[in-house]
Amino acid sequence: MQAETSSPARCGLDTVEIVRMEKFLAVTPPDQLAKLFSATELADAGDGPRRVESLAARFAAKEACCKLFPRETALGTLQMQDFSVRRDAYGAPQIELSANARALLDRYRIAGLKVSLTHTASSASAVALAEPARLDVPWFGKWCYYLLPFRRGVALGNLRRVFGDTLPESEIVRLAQAYYGHYIRCLLEFVKLPLMSAARKKKFVRVENMESPTKAHAKGKGLVLLTGHFGNWEVSTVSGIQQFPQFKGLFHFVRRPLKPQLLNDFITHRFRKAGFGTIAKRGSLDQILDLLAGGAIVVYVFDQHASGKDGVKVDFFGHPANTFKSPALIAMSSGAPVIPASSWREPDGTHVLRFEDPLEFAESDSGGEAIRANTRALNASIERMLLRHPEQWIWMHKRWKPR
C-alpha cells in the first residue's frame, strides 16, 4: 500500500500594524466586530491592555489563511470569517474552519492548517501552513484500474469535473486507483457481513452524532435522512442503524431497483430481514407523506442522476446536474426535518456512520424557486460529505448527463 501527500506545500504570511488595528477597533461597532471575530476569539482577547495586540494577531492569522487560497479569496467565495483561532490546552493556536472552508480544503486535498502567531509593540504577524492530505492506494486498486478498467473513462471524467481545477492530473489518477481499491473492499465486505456475529457487527460500525436524528425525530413530524453512495453504504447503514432498536420498524429506504434482478432481490431481502421497509423511487410521494405523518424515518439516496420530470437542474460541484426534487418537495410539504448522513471506511477497516445537524430550508413566494433553492442546498450537503473521503464515492456513475 502506498501513501503519498495529495497537494503541494502552501504557506501564507501576514502582518498587521498595531496602530491600525487600534483605530479599526475604535470605529467598528460591536455587532460588526462579532461578524469578523468569533465569540471565542473575542473572549480570549479580553478587555485588558493586550486586547489590541491579541486581535491584531488573530486578524493576521485570518489573512494568512486566506492567502493560501488567492483565487477563492479574490472571487469572494472564501472570507476571513471562514477561519477562527482558538488555543488548545497547552496554549498553542489552532485554526477552526467553517463548513465552507472545510469543503474548500477537502477539494484541494488539504488535511488541515497550522498557524503561528507573534506580536511586538508595533506589529502582529502570523504564518499559516497547509498540511497535505495523505491518500492510500492499495496495490489491488492499481491492478484493477489498469487491468479491469470498468467505466474508467466515466470515473476519470467525473473526478476531473470536481478536482480538475484544484489537483494535478497525477493526483486525479491516484484518486481513481484508490476508488477501484475501495470498490473491491466493498465487494469483500458485502460477502463477509452476513457471517459476522451481532457483537462483531457492532464493533465493525461506529455511529457518530446519533443525537441529531434522535432530537429531530422527537418533534413528531417524521424524519428524512439524506445520504448517498458513501463508503460501503449497504453495509454500514444496515449495521449502524441496527444498533438502535428503539427505531426498529421506522426506517424506510427509497430505492431504485438494481440490475441484475437477482442482486436486487438479495439486497431487498437483506433490508427486510433487518427490519427496514423499502419504497419505490417513482410514484411513491403519497406513500412517503403518509409514512412521515405516522412518524416514520425515510432514507433517500440523493446523489444520482434524475431523469425526466423527476429532476430539476441545479449545480453539483459547479456543474449543472439533474437532481431529484422530491426530497425538497417532501420536506416542504410535511415539515419533516432533513438530516444528511454519510459513511466511510477507516484505515483499520472499520466503518463510521455519521449524522449531521438538520438542514435549514429557504422560503420563497415562488414554489418552483423554493424547490430549486432547497434542492441546491441538499446538493451542497452531499458535496461536503463526499469531499471528506472522495475515494469512497461511486465515481463510475454518470452523475452529469444532458437532459
Backbone torsions as a table, in degrees:
resi	resn	phi	psi	omega
1	MET	NA	138.6	-174.4
2	GLN	-116.9	129.0	178.5
3	ALA	-118.9	123.7	179.2
4	GLU	-136.5	157.5	176.1
5	THR	-72.0	155.4	-169.8
6	SER	-106.8	-6.3	-178.1
7	SER	-152.9	155.4	-179.9
8	PRO	-69.1	163.0	-179.4
9	ALA	-66.2	142.3	178.0
10	ARG	-132.2	138.2	-179.7
11	CYS	-140.4	134.5	177.7
12	GLY	-124.0	143.3	-177.3
13	LEU	-137.0	138.2	177.2
14	ASP	-149.7	148.3	178.8
15	THR	-131.0	136.8	179.9
16	VAL	-123.6	131.6	176.5
17	GLU	-75.5	134.5	-177.2
18	ILE	-62.6	-38.9	-179.4
19	VAL	-61.7	-42.0	179.9
20	ARG	-66.4	-38.9	177.9
21	MET	-66.5	-36.9	178.6
22	GLU	-62.9	-42.3	177.6
23	LYS	-66.7	-40.0	179.8
24	PHE	-61.5	-44.0	-179.2
25	LEU	-67.8	-29.9	-177.6
26	ALA	-71.2	-29.1	-175.4
27	VAL	-106.1	-4.6	-176.6
28	THR	-95.3	122.6	178.2
29	PRO	-62.6	152.8	-178.8
30	PRO	-57.6	-37.6	-178.4
31	ASP	-67.8	-34.0	176.0
32	GLN	-72.1	-36.1	178.8
33	LEU	-65.3	-35.1	-180.0
34	ALA	-69.1	-20.3	176.3
35	LYS	-78.7	-26.0	-179.3
36	LEU	-89.8	-41.4	-179.0
37	PHE	-111.1	141.7	177.7
38	SER	-73.2	165.2	178.3
39	ALA	-60.8	-36.5	178.4
40	THR	-65.2	-42.2	179.6
41	GLU	-63.9	-43.3	179.6
42	LEU	-66.0	-38.0	179.2
43	ALA	-68.7	-40.4	178.9
44	ASP	-64.6	-34.7	-179.6
45	ALA	-71.0	-30.4	178.2
46	GLY	67.6	-163.0	179.5
47	ASP	-120.6	11.2	-176.5
48	GLY	-81.2	-168.6	-175.9
49	PRO	-69.1	-18.6	-178.3
50	ARG	-96.5	10.4	-176.9
51	ARG	-61.6	-44.9	-177.7
52	VAL	-62.3	-46.8	-179.5
53	GLU	-62.5	-40.4	-179.2
54	SER	-63.6	-46.4	179.9
55	LEU	-70.1	-32.1	177.1
56	ALA	-63.9	-40.7	178.8
57	ALA	-65.9	-39.7	178.6
58	ARG	-69.7	-35.9	174.7
59	PHE	-61.8	-43.2	178.1
60	ALA	-63.1	-37.6	179.4
61	ALA	-64.7	-41.9	177.9
62	LYS	-62.1	-43.9	179.0
63	GLU	-64.2	-40.3	179.6
64	ALA	-63.3	-38.6	178.2
65	CYS	-65.9	-41.5	178.9
66	CYS	-63.3	-34.5	-179.0
67	LYS	-68.2	-14.4	174.5
68	LEU	-70.7	-20.4	-176.5
69	PHE	-131.4	70.8	-173.8
70	PRO	-62.5	-36.5	-177.7
71	ARG	-66.1	-49.2	-178.3
72	GLU	-66.8	-34.3	177.3
73	THR	-66.4	-42.4	179.3
74	ALA	-65.1	-36.1	-179.4
75	LEU	-78.3	-12.5	179.9
76	GLY	83.5	6.7	177.8
77	THR	-81.9	-9.6	176.4
78	LEU	-132.2	133.7	-177.2
79	GLN	-131.4	166.1	-179.4
80	MET	-59.5	-32.5	-178.4
81	GLN	-65.8	-13.0	178.8
82	ASP	-75.6	-7.8	179.8
83	PHE	-126.0	140.2	174.0
84	SER	-140.6	156.7	-176.3
85	VAL	-111.4	130.4	171.1
86	ARG	-131.5	163.8	179.5
87	ARG	-110.0	140.4	177.8
88	ASP	-80.8	-172.0	-175.6
89	ALA	-63.3	-20.7	-179.8
90	TYR	-100.3	4.6	178.7
91	GLY	87.6	1.4	-179.7
92	ALA	-77.5	138.0	-179.1
93	PRO	-72.1	139.6	177.5
94	GLN	-128.5	147.7	178.7
95	ILE	-97.3	126.1	172.6
96	GLU	-101.9	138.6	-173.5
97	LEU	-110.0	142.7	169.1
98	SER	-73.4	168.8	177.1
99	ALA	-60.4	-36.0	178.7
100	ASN	-64.6	-45.3	179.9
101	ALA	-67.4	-38.8	179.8
102	ARG	-62.6	-40.6	178.7
103	ALA	-65.2	-38.4	179.2
104	LEU	-65.7	-44.5	177.6
105	LEU	-60.5	-40.4	179.4
106	ASP	-64.2	-35.8	-179.5
107	ARG	-69.3	-28.8	175.2
108	TYR	-90.7	2.4	-178.1
109	ARG	57.9	51.3	176.9
110	ILE	-112.7	125.0	-175.6
111	ALA	-72.8	-38.6	-177.8
112	GLY	-175.7	179.1	-179.4
113	LEU	-121.1	137.1	172.5
114	LYS	-107.2	144.3	-177.5
115	VAL	-140.6	147.0	176.0
116	SER	-131.0	133.4	-176.9
117	LEU	-118.8	148.6	174.1
118	THR	-156.9	158.3	176.2
119	HIS	-153.8	155.1	173.7
120	THR	-118.8	-169.3	178.9
121	ALA	-69.0	-20.2	-174.6
122	SER	-114.1	-19.7	-176.1
123	SER	-152.4	160.2	174.9
124	ALA	-127.5	140.3	-176.3
125	SER	-133.1	156.6	177.9
126	ALA	-147.4	145.8	175.2
127	VAL	-122.5	130.8	177.7
128	ALA	-117.5	135.1	-178.4
129	LEU	-127.3	130.7	178.5
130	ALA	-88.2	134.8	177.5
131	GLU	-100.2	112.2	-179.2
132	PRO	-63.5	143.8	175.2
133	ALA	-74.0	154.8	177.8
134	ARG	-108.0	139.8	-177.1
135	LEU	-122.6	124.3	177.4
136	ASP	-91.0	123.7	177.1
137	VAL	-115.1	105.0	-178.8
138	PRO	-69.7	154.8	-177.8
139	TRP	-60.8	-36.7	-178.4
140	PHE	-72.9	-21.4	173.4
141	GLY	-68.7	-43.0	176.0
142	LYS	-64.8	-42.3	-179.1
143	TRP	-60.2	-45.8	-179.2
144	CYS	-67.8	-37.1	-179.5
145	TYR	-60.2	-41.6	-175.7
146	TYR	-88.4	-37.3	-171.7
147	LEU	-99.9	-25.8	178.4
148	LEU	-128.8	65.8	-170.4
149	PRO	-80.6	58.5	179.9
150	PHE	-62.9	118.9	-179.2
151	ARG	52.9	35.3	-179.8
152	ARG	-62.8	-39.2	178.9
153	GLY	-62.6	-39.0	178.1
154	VAL	-65.6	-45.0	-179.0
155	ALA	-61.8	-46.2	-180.0
156	LEU	-65.3	-39.7	178.3
157	GLY	-62.1	-42.4	178.1
158	ASN	-65.8	-42.4	178.8
159	LEU	-62.4	-38.8	178.6
160	ARG	-67.0	-34.5	176.7
161	ARG	-60.4	-40.6	-174.6
162	VAL	-85.4	-42.1	-171.9
163	PHE	-114.1	3.8	-174.1
164	GLY	-60.8	-28.9	-179.2
165	ASP	-99.5	5.6	180.0
166	THR	-126.4	-19.2	-177.2
167	LEU	-128.3	149.0	174.2
168	PRO	-70.2	160.8	-178.1
169	GLU	-59.8	-35.7	-179.7
170	SER	-62.0	-35.2	179.5
171	GLU	-75.6	-32.9	176.0
172	ILE	-63.6	-40.2	176.8
173	VAL	-64.3	-40.4	178.8
174	ARG	-64.3	-38.3	176.2
175	LEU	-61.9	-41.5	178.4
176	ALA	-63.5	-42.0	178.9
177	GLN	-64.9	-40.6	177.3
178	ALA	-65.0	-35.2	177.7
179	TYR	-64.2	-42.7	178.4
180	TYR	-63.8	-35.7	174.8
181	GLY	-64.6	-40.1	176.2
182	HIS	-62.0	-39.7	-178.6
183	TYR	-62.9	-41.5	178.7
184	ILE	-64.9	-42.2	178.2
185	ARG	-60.9	-38.9	179.1
186	CYS	-60.1	-43.4	-179.9
187	LEU	-62.6	-42.3	179.3
188	LEU	-66.0	-40.9	179.9
189	GLU	-68.4	-34.1	179.4
190	PHE	-61.5	-36.2	178.1
191	VAL	-77.8	-34.0	-173.5
192	LYS	-78.0	-30.0	-172.2
193	LEU	-58.3	-46.1	-178.4
194	PRO	-61.9	-19.5	-178.0
195	LEU	-87.6	-6.1	-176.9
196	MET	-83.2	148.8	172.7
197	SER	-76.7	166.0	179.8
198	ALA	-62.1	-39.0	179.5
199	ALA	-65.7	-39.8	179.4
200	ARG	-67.4	-38.9	177.9
201	LYS	-62.0	-38.9	-179.3
202	LYS	-63.6	-37.3	177.0
203	LYS	-76.3	-23.1	-176.1
204	PHE	-72.2	-29.9	-177.1
205	VAL	-128.3	125.6	175.1
206	ARG	-104.6	133.6	-178.8
207	VAL	-102.7	131.2	179.6
208	GLU	-115.1	140.0	173.6
209	ASN	58.9	43.7	175.1
210	MET	-66.4	-16.1	178.4
211	GLU	-62.0	-30.4	-177.3
212	SER	-63.9	-55.7	178.0
213	PRO	-67.3	-29.6	179.4
214	THR	-63.7	-46.5	179.6
215	LYS	-67.9	-40.3	-178.7
216	ALA	-66.0	-38.8	-178.9
217	HIS	-68.7	-27.2	-179.1
218	ALA	-68.0	-11.7	179.1
219	LYS	-72.8	-15.1	173.1
220	GLY	85.3	15.6	179.2
221	LYS	-113.4	18.4	-174.4
222	GLY	75.4	-169.2	-176.2
223	LEU	-156.8	138.0	174.0
224	VAL	-110.7	120.5	174.7
225	LEU	-98.5	123.3	-178.4
226	LEU	-103.6	123.1	-177.7
227	THR	-144.7	-174.7	179.2
228	GLY	-151.9	-170.0	-179.1
229	HIS	-84.7	69.1	-179.6
230	PHE	-100.1	137.8	179.1
231	GLY	56.2	-146.8	173.2
232	ASN	-95.0	81.9	-170.0
233	TRP	-59.3	-44.2	-176.6
234	GLU	-63.3	-35.4	-176.3
235	VAL	-81.8	-52.2	-172.8
236	SER	-68.9	-36.3	-178.6
237	THR	-65.6	-49.6	-178.9
238	VAL	-62.3	-47.9	-176.5
239	SER	-69.1	-37.6	-178.0
240	GLY	-69.3	-46.8	-176.8
241	ILE	-68.0	-30.4	179.3
242	GLN	-64.4	-13.7	178.4
243	GLN	-75.0	-5.7	-176.9
244	PHE	-124.7	82.4	-174.5
245	PRO	-63.3	-18.2	180.0
246	GLN	-65.8	-16.7	179.0
247	PHE	-103.3	11.1	-177.2
248	LYS	-61.3	132.7	179.7
249	GLY	85.9	-6.2	-178.1
250	LEU	-94.8	-20.1	-175.7
251	PHE	-83.7	132.3	176.4
252	HIS	-134.1	124.9	-175.6
253	PHE	-100.0	125.0	173.8
254	VAL	-82.2	116.2	-171.3
255	ARG	-132.1	143.8	170.6
256	ARG	-93.4	135.0	-179.4
257	PRO	-56.6	138.8	179.0
258	LEU	-93.4	160.9	174.2
259	LYS	-119.7	139.9	0.0
260	PRO	-73.6	169.5	-177.1
261	GLN	-60.9	-33.5	179.8
262	LEU	-60.9	-42.3	178.4
263	LEU	-65.9	-41.5	179.8
264	ASN	-62.4	-43.0	179.5
265	ASP	-63.7	-38.2	-179.1
266	PHE	-65.5	-46.2	-178.6
267	ILE	-67.4	-41.6	178.6
268	THR	-61.3	-41.7	177.5
269	HIS	-61.6	-41.2	-179.9
270	ARG	-64.5	-42.5	179.3
271	PHE	-62.1	-46.7	-177.4
272	ARG	-67.9	-35.6	177.5
273	LYS	-64.2	-32.5	179.1
274	ALA	-80.2	-2.9	178.4
275	GLY	93.4	16.6	-178.8
276	PHE	-105.0	137.2	174.4
277	GLY	-84.5	159.4	177.0
278	THR	-124.9	143.2	-177.8
279	ILE	-128.3	134.9	176.9
280	ALA	-66.1	144.8	-175.5
281	LYS	-73.3	-23.6	-179.2
282	ARG	-112.4	142.9	174.2
283	GLY	70.3	25.0	-175.2
284	SER	-121.2	16.6	-175.8
285	LEU	-59.5	-48.8	-178.9
286	ASP	-62.6	-39.8	178.9
287	GLN	-62.1	-42.7	-179.4
288	ILE	-64.7	-43.8	179.8
289	LEU	-63.1	-38.5	177.6
290	ASP	-65.4	-40.9	179.3
291	LEU	-64.6	-43.1	179.4
292	LEU	-63.9	-39.8	177.8
293	ALA	-61.0	-27.4	177.8
294	GLY	-90.6	6.8	176.6
295	GLY	91.0	16.0	-178.6
296	ALA	-74.8	164.8	175.5
297	ILE	-115.0	113.4	-177.0
298	VAL	-100.7	123.1	-179.4
299	VAL	-100.5	122.6	-175.0
300	TYR	-119.8	118.0	174.8
301	VAL	-82.9	116.5	-160.8
302	PHE	-114.3	3.5	-168.6
303	ASP	-102.7	22.2	-179.0
304	GLN	-111.5	163.3	178.3
305	HIS	-65.8	136.0	177.4
306	ALA	-107.5	123.4	-176.3
307	SER	-98.2	155.6	173.0
308	GLY	59.6	-138.9	-176.0
309	LYS	-76.1	-6.9	-179.9
310	ASP	-71.5	-21.2	-170.2
311	GLY	-117.4	165.4	171.4
312	VAL	-131.9	141.8	-174.8
313	LYS	-86.0	114.3	175.3
314	VAL	-137.2	164.7	-177.2
315	ASP	-69.9	140.9	169.5
316	PHE	-134.1	109.1	-172.3
317	PHE	56.6	41.9	173.6
318	GLY	80.6	3.0	179.9
319	HIS	-123.5	133.8	180.0
320	PRO	-59.4	133.7	-178.6
321	ALA	-143.6	133.7	176.5
322	ASN	-67.8	120.9	-171.0
323	THR	-126.4	140.7	179.6
324	PHE	-59.9	127.7	179.7
325	LYS	-94.1	-10.0	-175.3
326	SER	-62.8	-39.0	178.7
327	PRO	-59.7	-42.1	177.5
328	ALA	-64.9	-42.4	179.8
329	LEU	-63.9	-42.5	179.6
330	ILE	-63.7	-44.8	-178.8
331	ALA	-66.0	-40.7	179.8
332	MET	-68.1	-34.1	-177.8
333	SER	-78.7	-36.9	-173.3
334	SER	-97.4	-22.4	-173.5
335	GLY	76.6	8.5	179.7
336	ALA	-69.6	135.5	175.8
337	PRO	-63.2	147.9	177.6
338	VAL	-114.6	123.0	-177.6
339	ILE	-122.7	121.1	174.7
340	PRO	-72.0	146.4	178.6
341	ALA	-141.8	141.4	179.4
342	SER	-142.9	167.1	177.1
343	SER	-141.2	158.4	176.3
344	TRP	-157.4	161.5	179.1
345	ARG	-96.5	130.3	176.6
346	GLU	-80.8	163.5	179.2
347	PRO	-57.8	-27.5	-179.4
348	ASP	-83.5	2.7	177.5
349	GLY	94.3	-10.2	175.1
350	THR	-79.9	169.5	-176.3
351	HIS	-122.0	154.5	176.4
352	VAL	-121.2	132.4	172.2
353	LEU	-114.9	114.0	-174.6
354	ARG	-118.2	135.8	174.8
355	PHE	-105.1	134.5	177.6
356	GLU	-93.0	178.3	177.0
357	ASP	-77.0	156.8	-178.5
358	PRO	-58.7	144.9	178.0
359	LEU	-82.6	149.4	174.7
360	GLU	-95.1	135.7	-177.4
361	PHE	-103.1	140.1	178.5
362	ALA	-82.4	151.3	176.5
363	GLU	-112.9	150.1	-179.6
364	SER	-154.5	151.6	176.1
365	ASP	-68.1	-24.6	178.7
366	SER	-98.0	120.4	179.5
367	GLY	-62.3	-39.0	179.5
368	GLY	-63.6	-41.9	179.3
369	GLU	-68.2	-35.8	177.9
370	ALA	-64.5	-42.7	178.0
371	ILE	-62.8	-43.5	-179.1
372	ARG	-64.0	-46.1	-178.8
373	ALA	-64.4	-42.0	-178.8
374	ASN	-73.3	-31.8	175.2
375	THR	-66.2	-38.7	175.8
376	ARG	-63.3	-39.9	177.7
377	ALA	-62.9	-37.4	176.8
378	LEU	-66.0	-41.0	176.2
379	ASN	-60.2	-40.1	180.0
380	ALA	-61.9	-37.2	178.3
381	SER	-67.4	-36.9	176.2
382	ILE	-64.8	-40.9	178.9
383	GLU	-57.8	-48.3	-177.1
384	ARG	-61.6	-40.6	-179.3
385	MET	-71.0	-38.1	-179.9
386	LEU	-62.4	-41.1	-174.0
387	LEU	-69.6	-17.9	179.1
388	ARG	-62.0	-43.3	-179.4
389	HIS	-138.6	74.1	-172.0
390	PRO	-63.8	-25.0	179.6
391	GLU	-72.8	-6.3	-177.6
392	GLN	-112.5	33.2	174.1
393	TRP	-117.0	166.0	-173.1
394	ILE	-88.2	76.1	-175.2
395	TRP	-68.9	-18.7	-179.0
396	MET	-80.4	-3.1	176.2
397	HIS	-80.0	137.9	179.4
398	LYS	-81.8	80.9	-175.8
399	ARG	-71.1	-36.7	-178.8
400	TRP	-103.4	109.0	179.4
401	LYS	-128.7	150.4	171.3
402	PRO	-69.0	148.3	-179.3
403	ARG	-65.6	NA	NA
